[in-house]
Amino acid sequence: MQRSQAVQQITEGVIWKQLLIFFFPILLGTFFQQMYNTVDTIIVGRFVGTQALAAVGSTAALINLINGFFMGLSSGATVLLSQFYGANDRQAVSNALHTGAGLSLLLGMVVMILGIVIGPQILYLTKIPENCMADAFLYTRIYFSGAIASMVYNMGAGILRAMGDSKRPMLFLVVTCFVNIFMDLLCVVVLKMGVAGAATATVLSQVVSAALVVFTLLRLPADVRLRFRDIRMDKKLMRRILYVGVPAGLQFITFDLANLLIQSGINSFGDTTIAAWTAYIKTDALTWMISSAFGVSITTFVGQNFGAQKYARIRQSVWVCLGMSVALVGALSALVFTFRTFILGIYTTDPEVIRVGAYVMLWTVPFNFLFMPVEVFAGTMRGTGYSVTPTVITCVCVCLFRVVWIFTVVSRFHTIELLALCYPLSWVLASTVFYIAYLRGTWLRKRIAVCGMEPEVR
């Protein structure tokens, strides 16, 4: 069977154009996915109050912690599938697709159980103010009841992107975003369900997105189509998936554990600061959507080109992607920083919350571009299946550094600016180490040798 145009767009042509063609649908999809929680935040903040806003915001680190590990674990399937697709091995693509589908169902059930059963206990340890605790517990339990749908969508969307289709996952998220907005307004504003209404709206939206992506996978060309009867856990493929996915999952979990500790530090400043931090995170979300979209783009781009054994194209794409990502993130950060007070006002009408949020952004937003080398170099290495080193670098230079910073500097001086400063400092450290590791080149030579491919011509 001939390769589709989607594959040709990634393994051939002008690199910057092909990256952008792949990047923008991912960015738009990430934007609308982020809108799930952003709409929750805006509606809860404006129609329920600051206390409820703080309650929803205090759950973010926990949700990212539990979801992050299992999403990282599932990324091994999409990396493997992109390599098979780049090599035009359709039988291997089909095997990876059905193994990934089975994995998403299993992981979804695990996430749901963990979130509902131990989620509230973890939240309790983060020092949530007493007046926010009941709402935070309720939001967490309802949110994680939709974990299976969330995992199915994300795995399915990852499979489509690995095949070069970044448009349909984006369109699905546009549809479900509007479903979420409608359900938020209905449940929170009309039915007065409070934070429970916001969580319920998100769950229903996730169910819609999962249904759309499954319907699409069922209608793919026959040789790569999802068939329910073929869903299984292939042992050989699972070992390869776990080789890539476990380190990625561990990176997510250590990253989010560090953020959970940061959230614990934020919680110690009271509900006004919690609400301000929540509004700041939401305000700066588009910056990180661009960062994430470039990370996904370069991982898939490298995966397909690695499968096609186009090593020079991989190296060229890294610098092209890095230049574009730094330019876009830098420009957007400047815009967000300039209008930060106005943007924060979208989430809350409390002047003290806006003041604190604007001050926090002074210490973080101007330095966002420093994180892009981490995203691009790590995504490049993972695209070849080289997953352990990026995980070690990120865990030590970002996560461990932040933990040490919180328990030493912040613990001693206890100021919001020192807490915020741990972000840009960790970005500088991690970017420097990634740059050195990338230039050494051992990551690519090892993967070529392990996969038994033709050696790289230097």
C-alpha positions as CSV (number, residue, x, y, z in Angstrom):
1,M,0.0,0.0,0.0
2,Q,1.3,3.4,-0.9
3,R,2.2,5.8,1.8
4,S,-0.4,8.5,2.5
5,Q,0.2,12.2,1.9
6,A,0.3,12.7,5.6
7,V,3.5,10.6,5.9
8,Q,5.0,12.3,2.9
9,Q,4.5,15.7,4.6
10,I,6.7,14.5,7.5
11,T,9.4,12.5,5.9
12,E,9.9,14.7,2.8
13,G,9.7,18.4,1.9
14,V,10.9,21.6,3.5
15,I,11.3,21.0,7.2
16,W,10.0,24.2,8.7
17,K,6.9,24.1,6.6
18,Q,6.2,20.4,7.4
19,L,6.8,21.1,11.1
20,L,4.4,24.0,11.1
21,I,1.7,22.1,9.1
22,F,1.9,19.4,11.8
23,F,2.3,21.9,14.7
24,F,-0.7,24.2,14.3
25,P,-3.4,21.6,14.5
26,I,-1.7,20.2,17.6
27,L,-1.5,23.7,19.1
28,L,-5.2,24.4,18.3
29,G,-6.1,21.0,19.7
30,T,-4.1,21.6,22.9
31,F,-5.7,25.1,23.2
32,F,-9.2,23.7,23.1
33,Q,-8.2,20.8,25.5
34,Q,-6.9,23.4,27.9
35,M,-10.2,25.3,27.6
36,Y,-11.8,22.4,29.5
37,N,-10.2,23.5,32.7
38,T,-10.0,27.2,31.8
39,V,-13.7,27.5,31.3
40,D,-14.2,25.6,34.6
41,T,-11.9,28.2,36.3
42,I,-13.5,31.2,34.8
43,I,-17.1,30.1,35.5
44,V,-16.3,28.9,39.0
45,G,-14.3,32.0,39.8
46,R,-17.0,34.4,38.6
47,F,-20.2,32.6,39.6
48,V,-19.2,30.6,42.7
49,G,-16.4,32.6,44.3
50,T,-12.7,32.9,45.3
51,Q,-12.9,30.0,47.7
52,A,-14.3,27.6,45.1
53,L,-11.7,28.9,42.6
54,A,-9.0,28.1,45.1
55,A,-10.5,24.6,45.6
56,V,-10.4,23.8,41.9
57,G,-7.0,25.3,41.5
58,S,-5.5,23.3,44.4
59,T,-6.4,20.0,42.6
60,A,-4.4,20.8,39.4
61,A,-1.1,19.4,40.6
62,L,-2.7,16.1,41.8
63,I,-4.6,15.7,38.6
64,N,-1.5,16.3,36.6
65,L,0.5,13.9,38.8
66,I,-1.8,10.9,38.4
67,N,-2.7,11.5,34.7
68,G,0.9,12.4,33.8
69,F,2.4,9.1,34.7
70,F,0.0,7.1,32.8
71,M,-0.1,9.5,29.8
72,G,3.7,9.2,29.7
73,L,3.4,5.4,29.9
74,S,1.1,5.4,26.9
75,S,3.4,7.6,24.9
76,G,5.6,4.6,24.3
77,A,2.9,3.2,22.0
78,T,2.6,6.3,19.9
79,V,6.4,6.6,19.5
80,L,6.7,3.0,18.4
81,L,3.7,3.4,16.0
82,S,5.2,6.5,14.4
83,Q,8.4,4.6,13.7
84,F,6.5,1.7,12.1
85,Y,4.5,4.2,10.0
86,G,7.6,6.0,8.8
87,A,9.1,2.6,7.8
88,N,5.8,1.8,6.0
89,D,5.3,-1.5,8.0
90,R,1.5,-1.6,8.1
91,Q,1.2,-4.9,9.9
92,A,3.4,-3.6,12.7
93,V,1.3,-0.4,12.8
94,S,-1.9,-2.5,13.2
95,N,-0.3,-4.5,16.0
96,A,0.9,-1.4,17.8
97,L,-2.6,0.3,17.4
98,H,-4.5,-2.6,19.0
99,T,-1.9,-3.0,21.8
100,G,-2.2,0.7,22.5
101,A,-6.0,0.5,22.5
102,G,-5.9,-2.2,25.1
103,L,-3.3,-0.3,27.1
104,S,-5.5,2.8,27.2
105,L,-8.4,0.9,28.6
106,L,-6.3,-0.7,31.3
107,L,-4.6,2.6,32.3
108,G,-7.9,4.4,32.3
109,M,-9.3,2.0,34.9
110,V,-6.2,2.3,37.0
111,V,-6.2,6.1,36.9
112,M,-9.9,6.2,37.8
113,I,-9.4,4.0,40.9
114,L,-6.3,5.8,42.1
115,G,-7.9,9.2,41.6
116,I,-11.1,8.4,43.4
117,V,-9.6,6.3,46.2
118,I,-6.3,8.0,47.1
119,G,-6.7,11.4,45.4
120,P,-8.4,13.0,48.4
121,Q,-5.7,11.7,50.8
122,I,-3.0,13.1,48.7
123,L,-4.8,16.5,48.5
124,Y,-5.0,16.5,52.3
125,L,-1.2,16.3,52.5
126,T,-0.8,19.4,50.4
127,K,-2.1,21.7,53.2
128,I,-5.2,22.8,51.4
129,P,-7.0,25.4,53.6
130,E,-9.8,23.9,55.6
131,N,-12.4,26.1,53.9
132,C,-11.4,24.7,50.5
133,M,-11.1,21.0,51.4
134,A,-14.6,19.7,50.8
135,D,-15.0,21.3,47.4
136,A,-11.5,20.1,46.3
137,F,-12.3,16.5,47.4
138,L,-15.6,16.6,45.5
139,Y,-14.1,18.0,42.3
140,T,-11.3,15.3,42.4
141,R,-13.7,12.4,42.8
142,I,-16.0,13.5,40.0
143,Y,-13.1,14.4,37.7
144,F,-11.4,11.0,37.9
145,S,-14.6,9.2,37.2
146,G,-14.0,10.2,33.6
147,A,-10.4,8.8,33.5
148,I,-11.2,6.0,31.1
149,A,-12.6,8.3,28.5
150,S,-9.7,10.7,28.9
151,M,-7.1,7.9,28.4
152,V,-9.0,6.5,25.4
153,Y,-9.1,9.9,23.7
154,N,-5.4,10.8,24.4
155,M,-4.2,7.4,23.2
156,G,-6.4,7.5,20.1
157,A,-5.4,11.1,19.3
158,G,-1.7,10.0,19.7
159,I,-2.2,7.2,17.3
160,L,-3.7,9.5,14.7
161,R,-0.9,12.0,15.1
162,A,1.7,9.2,14.8
163,M,0.2,8.4,11.4
164,G,0.6,12.1,10.4
165,D,-3.0,13.2,11.1
166,S,-3.0,16.1,13.5
167,K,-6.1,17.7,12.1
168,R,-8.9,15.4,13.3
169,P,-7.8,15.3,16.9
170,M,-7.9,19.1,16.9
171,L,-11.4,19.2,15.4
172,F,-12.7,16.7,18.0
173,L,-11.4,19.0,20.8
174,V,-13.1,22.0,19.2
175,V,-16.4,20.2,19.3
176,T,-15.9,18.9,22.9
177,C,-14.7,22.3,24.1
178,F,-18.1,23.8,23.1
179,V,-19.8,20.9,24.7
180,N,-17.9,21.7,27.9
181,I,-18.8,25.4,27.8
182,F,-22.5,24.6,27.4
183,M,-22.4,22.0,30.2
184,D,-20.5,24.4,32.5
185,L,-23.0,27.1,32.0
186,L,-25.9,24.6,32.5
187,C,-24.5,22.9,35.6
188,V,-22.8,25.8,37.4
189,V,-24.8,28.9,36.4
190,V,-28.3,27.4,35.8
191,L,-28.4,24.4,38.0
192,K,-26.2,25.9,40.7
193,M,-24.1,22.7,41.2
194,G,-20.9,24.6,42.1
195,V,-17.6,22.8,41.7
196,A,-19.5,19.5,41.2
197,G,-21.1,21.0,38.1
198,A,-17.7,22.1,36.7
199,A,-16.3,18.6,37.2
200,T,-19.3,17.0,35.7
201,A,-19.1,19.2,32.6
202,T,-15.5,18.2,32.1
203,V,-16.3,14.4,32.4
204,L,-19.1,14.6,29.9
205,S,-16.8,16.5,27.5
206,Q,-14.2,13.8,27.8
207,V,-16.8,11.1,27.0
208,V,-17.7,12.9,23.8
209,S,-14.0,13.3,22.7
210,A,-13.4,9.6,23.3
211,A,-16.4,8.6,21.3
212,L,-15.3,10.8,18.4
213,V,-11.7,9.4,18.3
214,V,-12.9,5.8,18.5
215,F,-15.3,6.3,15.7
216,T,-12.5,7.7,13.5
217,L,-10.1,4.8,14.3
218,L,-12.9,2.4,13.3
219,R,-13.0,4.0,9.9
220,L,-9.3,4.1,9.0
221,P,-8.0,2.1,5.9
222,A,-8.6,-1.6,6.4
223,D,-4.9,-2.5,7.1
224,V,-4.6,0.0,10.0
225,R,-8.2,0.1,11.2
226,L,-9.2,-0.5,14.8
227,R,-11.1,-3.7,15.3
228,F,-12.5,-4.4,18.8
229,R,-12.0,-8.1,18.4
230,D,-8.2,-7.5,17.7
231,I,-7.6,-5.4,20.8
232,R,-4.9,-7.3,22.8
233,M,-1.7,-6.8,24.8
234,D,1.1,-8.1,22.6
235,K,3.9,-9.1,24.9
236,K,6.8,-8.3,22.6
237,L,5.3,-4.9,21.7
238,M,4.5,-4.2,25.3
239,R,8.1,-4.6,26.3
240,R,9.1,-2.1,23.6
241,I,6.3,0.3,24.6
242,L,7.3,0.1,28.3
243,Y,10.9,0.7,27.5
244,V,10.0,4.1,26.1
245,G,6.9,4.7,28.2
246,V,8.0,4.0,31.7
247,P,10.9,6.5,31.7
248,A,8.5,9.1,30.2
249,G,5.9,8.3,32.9
250,L,8.5,8.5,35.6
251,Q,9.5,11.9,34.3
252,F,5.9,13.1,34.4
253,I,5.4,11.8,37.9
254,T,8.6,13.3,39.3
255,F,7.9,16.6,37.5
256,D,4.4,16.7,39.0
257,L,5.5,15.6,42.4
258,A,7.8,18.7,42.4
259,N,4.9,20.8,41.3
260,L,2.8,19.2,44.0
261,L,5.3,20.4,46.5
262,I,5.2,23.8,44.9
263,Q,1.4,23.7,45.2
264,S,1.8,22.8,48.9
265,G,4.1,25.9,49.3
266,I,1.5,28.0,47.5
267,N,-1.3,26.6,49.8
268,S,0.6,27.8,52.8
269,F,0.2,31.4,51.7
270,G,-3.7,31.2,52.0
271,D,-6.7,31.1,49.7
272,T,-6.0,34.5,48.0
273,T,-2.5,33.4,46.9
274,I,-3.9,30.0,45.8
275,A,-6.5,31.8,43.7
276,A,-3.9,34.2,42.3
277,W,-1.5,31.3,41.4
278,T,-4.4,29.4,39.8
279,A,-5.3,32.5,37.7
280,Y,-1.6,32.9,36.7
281,I,-1.2,29.3,35.6
282,K,-4.3,29.6,33.5
283,T,-3.2,33.0,32.1
284,D,0.2,31.5,31.0
285,A,-1.4,28.3,29.7
286,L,-1.1,29.3,26.0
287,T,2.6,29.6,26.3
288,W,2.9,26.1,27.5
289,M,0.5,24.9,24.9
290,I,2.9,26.1,22.3
291,S,5.8,24.4,24.1
292,S,3.9,21.1,24.4
293,A,2.8,21.3,20.7
294,F,6.4,21.7,19.5
295,G,7.4,18.8,21.8
296,V,4.7,16.5,20.3
297,S,5.5,17.7,16.8
298,I,9.2,17.0,17.0
299,T,8.7,13.6,18.7
300,T,6.4,12.5,15.8
301,F,8.5,14.1,13.2
302,V,11.7,12.4,14.5
303,G,9.9,9.1,15.0
304,Q,8.7,8.8,11.4
305,N,12.1,10.0,10.0
306,F,13.9,7.6,12.3
307,G,11.8,4.8,10.9
308,A,12.6,6.0,7.4
309,Q,16.3,6.2,8.4
310,K,16.6,9.9,7.5
311,Y,19.1,10.9,10.1
312,A,20.3,14.1,8.6
313,R,16.7,15.3,8.4
314,I,16.3,14.6,12.1
315,R,19.3,16.7,13.0
316,Q,18.2,19.6,10.8
317,S,14.7,19.5,12.2
318,V,16.0,20.0,15.8
319,W,17.5,23.4,15.1
320,V,14.6,24.5,13.0
321,C,12.1,23.5,15.7
322,L,14.2,25.1,18.4
323,G,14.4,28.4,16.6
324,M,10.7,28.5,15.8
325,S,9.7,27.5,19.4
326,V,11.9,30.1,21.1
327,A,10.7,32.8,18.8
328,L,7.0,32.0,19.3
329,V,7.2,31.4,23.0
330,G,9.2,34.5,23.5
331,A,6.8,36.7,21.6
332,L,3.7,35.3,23.3
333,S,5.3,35.6,26.8
334,A,6.1,39.3,26.1
335,L,2.4,39.8,25.1
336,V,1.1,38.0,28.2
337,F,3.4,39.9,30.5
338,T,2.4,43.3,29.0
339,F,-1.3,42.6,29.5
340,R,-1.1,40.3,32.5
341,T,-3.4,42.5,34.7
342,F,-6.1,42.6,32.1
343,I,-5.9,38.9,31.4
344,L,-6.0,38.0,35.1
345,G,-9.2,40.0,35.4
346,I,-10.9,37.5,33.1
347,Y,-10.6,34.9,35.8
348,T,-11.5,36.9,38.9
349,T,-12.8,40.3,39.9
350,D,-11.0,40.2,43.2
351,P,-8.4,43.1,43.1
352,E,-6.0,41.4,45.6
353,V,-6.0,38.2,43.6
354,I,-5.1,40.1,40.5
355,R,-2.4,42.1,42.2
356,V,-0.7,39.0,43.6
357,G,-1.0,37.1,40.3
358,A,0.6,40.0,38.4
359,Y,3.5,40.1,40.9
360,V,4.1,36.3,40.5
361,M,4.2,36.6,36.7
362,L,7.0,39.2,37.1
363,W,9.3,36.5,38.3
364,T,8.4,33.8,35.7
365,V,6.8,34.8,32.4
366,P,9.7,36.8,30.9
367,F,11.9,33.6,31.2
368,N,9.5,31.1,29.6
369,F,11.6,30.7,26.4
370,L,14.4,29.2,28.5
371,F,12.4,25.9,28.7
372,M,12.2,25.3,25.0
373,P,15.5,23.5,24.6
374,V,14.3,21.0,27.2
375,E,11.1,20.3,25.2
376,V,12.8,20.1,21.8
377,F,15.8,18.0,22.8
378,A,13.8,15.6,25.0
379,G,11.2,15.2,22.3
380,T,13.9,14.5,19.7
381,M,15.5,11.8,21.8
382,R,12.2,10.1,22.6
383,G,11.2,10.1,19.0
384,T,14.0,7.6,18.4
385,G,13.0,5.6,21.4
386,Y,15.9,6.9,23.5
387,S,13.8,7.7,26.7
388,V,16.0,7.1,29.8
389,T,18.5,9.9,29.4
390,P,15.8,12.6,28.9
391,T,14.0,11.4,31.9
392,V,17.1,11.4,34.1
393,I,18.1,14.9,33.0
394,T,14.6,16.3,33.6
395,C,14.1,14.6,36.9
396,V,17.5,15.8,38.3
397,C,17.7,19.3,36.8
398,V,14.1,20.3,37.0
399,C,12.3,18.1,39.6
400,L,15.1,17.4,42.2
401,F,16.4,21.0,41.9
402,R,12.9,22.4,42.7
403,V,12.4,20.1,45.6
404,V,15.8,21.1,47.1
405,W,15.0,24.7,46.5
406,I,11.7,24.5,48.3
407,F,13.0,22.7,51.3
408,T,16.0,25.0,51.6
409,V,15.6,28.5,50.2
410,V,11.8,28.8,50.3
411,S,11.5,27.0,53.6
412,R,13.9,29.4,55.2
413,F,12.7,32.7,53.7
414,H,9.1,31.8,52.8
415,T,8.5,34.5,50.1
416,I,6.3,34.1,47.0
417,E,9.0,35.5,44.7
418,L,11.5,32.9,45.8
419,L,9.0,30.2,45.2
420,A,8.3,31.4,41.7
421,L,12.0,31.8,41.0
422,C,12.6,28.1,41.1
423,Y,10.9,27.8,37.7
424,P,13.4,29.9,35.5
425,L,16.4,28.6,37.5
426,S,15.5,25.0,36.8
427,W,14.9,25.7,33.1
428,V,18.4,27.2,32.7
429,L,20.0,24.2,34.4
430,A,18.0,21.6,32.4
431,S,18.5,23.3,29.1
432,T,22.2,23.5,29.6
433,V,22.6,19.8,30.3
434,F,20.3,18.8,27.4
435,Y,22.3,20.9,25.0
436,I,25.5,19.1,26.1
437,A,23.9,15.6,25.9
438,Y,22.4,16.3,22.5
439,L,25.7,17.5,21.0
440,R,27.5,14.4,22.1
441,G,25.3,12.4,19.7
442,T,25.4,9.1,21.6
443,W,21.6,9.0,21.9
444,L,21.2,8.6,18.1
445,R,24.1,6.2,17.5
446,K,22.8,3.9,20.3
447,R,19.3,3.8,18.9
448,I,20.5,3.0,15.4
449,A,22.6,0.2,16.7
450,V,19.8,-1.2,18.9
451,C,17.3,-1.2,16.1
452,G,19.7,-2.8,13.7
453,M,19.4,0.1,11.1
454,E,21.9,1.3,8.6
455,P,24.6,3.3,10.4
456,E,24.5,7.0,10.2
457,V,26.7,8.6,7.5
458,R,28.6,11.5,9.2
